[in-house]
Amino acid sequence: MKDILNHLFEYKTLSKEISKEVLINLALGKYNNSQVASFMTVFLMRSITVEELAGFRDAMLELCVPLDVSAYSTIDVCGTGGDSKDSFNISTLTAFVVAGAGQKVVKHGNYGVSSVSGSSNMLEYFGYQFTSETGLLIKKLETTNICFLHAPLFHPAMKNVAPVRKELGIKTFFNMLGPMVNPARPDNQFVGVFNLELARLYGYLYQQTTKNFTVVHSLDGYDEISLTGDFKVIDNGGERVLGPGDLGLPTLAQSDLHGGDTVQAAAQVFTKVLKGEGTSAQNAVVLTNAAFALKTAQPNLTLAEARANAEDSLFSGKAKASFQKLLA
């Protein structure tokens, strides 16, 4: 690792193959915590390259506990996290709206790093029991249209890294990787990322696959479509910048999206929105993200049709029913 670190400290980059090898060794506990922390912080001081990100992705997928959902057309609805915006659980709510609309969702999630409540914090708060048991997960997917993959259970090799990540308490390249390393390898991916550069890297890497994908980034920093200003969309058809006005929606204030300072406060917002009692701003954000996700998995839909399906899911109670069945 000393040679690798010296190489990186000289502002040099790693090949895809070396990146994969280093991450595998890191996951297997071959480096000490100081070396691991040093390695992770390098990528906070300079941009990660597409080769490095691809190598890290391949290592994580090679080491993970796989889940075969190839019998179904599935989508992951996931944000990288790390935007430090403390917004409510938009992507988790979006996942349940998408599931309520009849689209099977394999949600990959974890505890929050830069916010108080990641998707795992939220589901755990409501009593959901994390599992990696294939039969249980497939049953949930069939009966509720959604199953939840708690990342630590599917990436056990990362247990050597987890304490260092927690002590650092800031986003690292593992936040960049989260949506890319879903062990179910879904056919479709709707992902929000925390900066524009990462959006372009994701777009490039997804273009090398057969997935239907949509990568979004709000230009004021959110890792989802926040409706607080213009946002970038990169998908199979190319890339474009849109604003709330292009969707016939008003521009929101960042304060409209605050999720609270505790898991309990975030859970109260989550519950209200899922019951159809969210504010107009909260509903607008969730429905917009859900519409783009549904269109990703079902490209034959227009965005207006996808939006109508999302609204039906939320306001008819189908999204809430999906959530309740998942917890049962």
Backbone hydrogen bonds, N-H to C=O, Kabsch-Sander energy under -0.5 kcal/mol:
donor,donor_aa,acceptor,acceptor_aa,energy
5,L,1,M,-3.0
6,N,2,K,-2.7
7,H,3,D,-2.2
8,L,4,I,-2.4
9,F,5,L,-2.9
10,E,6,N,-0.8
10,E,7,H,-0.6
11,Y,8,L,-1.8
12,K,7,H,-1.4
19,S,15,S,-2.6
20,K,16,K,-2.1
21,E,17,E,-2.3
22,V,18,I,-2.9
23,L,19,S,-2.2
24,I,20,K,-2.2
25,N,21,E,-2.3
26,L,22,V,-2.7
27,A,23,L,-2.6
28,L,24,I,-1.8
29,G,26,L,-1.3
30,K,25,N,-2.5
36,V,32,N,-2.4
37,A,33,N,-2.8
38,S,34,S,-2.2
39,F,35,Q,-2.5
40,M,36,V,-2.5
41,T,37,A,-2.2
42,V,38,S,-1.1
43,F,39,F,-0.6
43,F,40,M,-0.8
44,L,41,T,-1.7
45,M,41,T,-0.9
45,M,42,V,-0.9
46,R,42,V,-0.9
53,L,49,T,-2.5
54,A,50,V,-2.2
55,G,51,E,-2.2
56,F,52,E,-2.6
57,R,53,L,-2.4
58,D,54,A,-2.5
59,A,55,G,-2.0
60,M,56,F,-2.4
61,L,57,R,-2.3
62,E,58,D,-1.9
63,L,59,A,-1.9
64,C,60,M,-1.2
65,V,154,F,-2.6
67,L,183,P,-1.6
69,V,67,L,-0.8
72,Y,69,V,-2.2
74,T,72,Y,-0.8
75,I,104,K,-1.6
76,D,188,N,-1.6
78,C,76,D,-0.6
78,C,190,F,-2.2
80,T,192,G,-2.4
88,F,257,L,-2.2
90,I,88,F,-2.7
93,L,89,N,-2.3
94,T,90,I,-2.7
95,A,91,S,-2.0
96,F,92,T,-1.5
97,V,93,L,-2.1
98,V,94,T,-2.6
99,A,95,A,-2.3
100,G,96,F,-2.6
101,A,97,V,-1.2
102,G,99,A,-1.9
103,Q,98,V,-1.8
104,K,73,S,-0.6
105,V,145,N,-2.8
106,V,75,I,-2.4
107,K,105,V,-0.6
107,K,147,C,-2.2
108,H,106,V,-0.5
109,G,107,K,-0.5
109,G,149,L,-2.2
120,S,110,N,-1.9
122,M,118,G,-2.1
123,L,119,S,-2.4
124,E,120,S,-2.5
125,Y,121,N,-2.1
126,F,122,M,-1.4
127,G,124,E,-1.6
128,Y,123,L,-2.5
130,F,128,Y,-0.7
134,T,132,S,-0.6
137,L,133,E,-2.2
138,I,134,T,-2.7
139,K,135,G,-2.0
140,K,136,L,-2.2
141,L,137,L,-2.3
142,E,138,I,-2.3
143,T,139,K,-2.4
144,T,140,K,-2.8
145,N,140,K,-0.6
145,N,141,L,-1.0
146,I,140,K,-0.9
147,C,105,V,-1.9
149,L,107,K,-3.5
150,H,148,F,-0.8
151,A,109,G,-3.2
151,A,149,L,-0.7
153,L,150,H,-1.8
154,F,150,H,-0.9
154,F,151,A,-1.0
155,H,151,A,-1.6
158,M,155,H,-2.1
159,K,156,P,-1.8
160,N,157,A,-0.9
161,V,158,M,-1.6
162,A,158,M,-2.0
164,V,161,V,-0.6
165,R,161,V,-2.3
166,K,162,A,-2.5
167,E,163,P,-2.3
168,L,164,V,-2.4
169,G,165,R,-2.5
175,N,172,T,-1.5
176,M,172,T,-1.0
177,L,173,F,-1.3
178,G,174,F,-1.6
180,M,177,L,-2.0
181,V,177,L,-1.0
181,V,178,G,-1.2
182,N,179,P,-0.6
185,R,182,N,-2.0
188,N,74,T,-1.7
189,Q,212,N,-2.3
190,F,76,D,-2.7
191,V,189,Q,-0.5
191,V,214,T,-2.7
192,G,78,C,-1.7
193,V,216,V,-2.3
199,A,195,N,-1.8
200,R,196,L,-1.9
201,L,197,E,-1.9
202,Y,198,L,-2.9
203,G,199,A,-2.6
204,Y,200,R,-2.4
205,L,201,L,-2.5
206,Y,202,Y,-3.0
207,Q,203,G,-1.7
208,Q,204,Y,-0.6
208,Q,205,L,-0.9
209,T,206,Y,-1.8
212,N,187,D,-1.7
213,F,211,K,-0.5
214,T,189,Q,-2.3
215,V,234,I,-3.3
216,V,191,V,-2.6
217,H,232,K,-1.8
218,S,222,Y,-1.9
218,S,224,E,-0.5
219,L,230,D,-2.2
221,G,218,S,-2.6
226,S,224,E,-1.0
231,F,242,L,-3.2
232,K,217,H,-3.2
233,V,240,R,-2.8
234,I,215,V,-2.6
235,D,238,G,-3.0
236,N,213,F,-1.0
238,G,235,D,-1.9
240,R,233,V,-2.2
242,L,231,F,-2.7
246,D,243,G,-1.2
247,L,243,G,-0.7
247,L,244,P,-1.3
248,G,245,G,-1.3
249,L,244,P,-2.6
252,L,227,L,-3.3
256,D,253,A,-1.5
257,L,254,Q,-1.7
258,H,255,S,-1.0
259,G,86,D,-2.7
266,A,262,T,-2.2
267,A,263,V,-2.5
268,Q,264,Q,-1.7
269,V,265,A,-1.7
270,F,266,A,-2.5
271,T,267,A,-2.6
272,K,268,Q,-2.1
273,V,269,V,-2.5
274,L,270,F,-2.4
275,K,271,T,-1.8
276,G,273,V,-1.7
277,E,272,K,-2.9
283,N,279,T,-2.7
284,A,280,S,-2.2
285,V,281,A,-2.2
286,V,282,Q,-2.2
287,L,283,N,-2.8
288,T,284,A,-2.1
289,N,285,V,-2.3
290,A,286,V,-2.5
291,A,287,L,-2.4
292,F,288,T,-2.1
293,A,289,N,-2.1
294,L,290,A,-2.9
295,K,291,A,-2.3
296,T,292,F,-1.6
297,A,293,A,-2.0
298,Q,294,L,-2.0
301,L,298,Q,-2.4
306,A,302,T,-2.5
307,R,303,L,-2.4
308,A,304,A,-2.2
309,N,305,E,-2.2
310,A,306,A,-2.1
311,E,307,R,-2.6
312,D,308,A,-2.3
313,S,309,N,-2.1
314,L,310,A,-2.4
315,F,311,E,-2.8
316,S,312,D,-1.7
317,G,314,L,-0.6
318,K,312,D,-0.5
318,K,313,S,-0.7
319,A,313,S,-2.5
321,A,317,G,-2.4
322,S,318,K,-2.1
323,F,319,A,-1.9
324,Q,320,K,-2.6
325,K,321,A,-2.3
326,L,322,S,-1.8
327,L,323,F,-1.8
328,A,324,Q,-1.3
